[in-house]
Structure formats: C-alpha cells, structure tokens
Amino acid sequence: MRRLILALAALVVIAAGLSVHTLAPAGFVGDAAGDALYAALIFLLVAFVVPRWPSWASGSVALVWCVAVELFQLTGLPEQWGAAFRPLALVFGTVFSATDLLFYALGVALAAVVDSVMRRPRGRGSRTPPTSASGTTAR
C-alpha cells in the first residue's frame, strides 16, 4: 500500500512540477517552486525503491542526489545535454545556482516531514494510558 501512495504522490508532484515549469513566470518564485518539487520527487522515488527506510534516510539520499546534480552542473555537461535533448534539462538542470541548494533542502525536508507524519501509527491502541501522580496507570 505504501508504494502505491508514494507512486500517486510522485505523479502529483510531477504534474505540479510540469505546471510550474510551463505556467509560472520565469524568475525566482518559479525556480524555487520547481527546485522544491524536484527534490520532493527525488525523495518519493527513493522512498518508493526502499519503502522500509525511515523518512530521514530517504531524505538524506534525496538531498545528496540533489546536491550532486547541482554540483555536476559546474561541469557544463548538463547544459550541453539539455540543449541537445530538452527533457534532460528537467532532470539535470542547466547551470549551477547556490540558492537551488536551499530549495532542494526545503523540498526534501517538507517531503520527509509529510512522510513521517503519514507513517505514524493511528488509532487508540497505539497510545499508552496516562499515569497518575503516584505512577500507577489511570483507567
């Protein structure tokens, strides 16, 4: 069930990212939203591949990926690849921007927090009963 939810969430994030890419005006807000959505998607993909990992582990791998891709842009190769085949620019970006690192971290953090909250046990059976001042269980 977890993988299905992650896959559906990834499709929503892809749709949102493509919408931002095509509809949002070029500039800071569109770039920031696109970066955060890209990072959230990477988180979802990692969590899909290894669904039993804790959220912090998936988030760590996602953030390392995002930082590596951003640093790879310093080589100039992603820009060349994106010019030759436009969809690669969506995956690898084009030029390095230090502010992208901040929005990657925010996107991963938000995705990890949402994932962590969604994975918490629910229901009355998961709570421990309150204790009284004497340390005995109140019923």
Secondary structure, 3 states (H helix, E strand, C coil): CHHHHHHHHHHHHHHHHHHHHHHCCCCHHHHHHHHHHHHHHHHHHHHHHCCCCCHHHHHHHHHHHHHHHHHHHHHCHHHHHHHHCCHHHHHHCCCCCHHHHHHHHHHHHHHHHHHHHHHCCCCHHHCCCCECCCCCECC
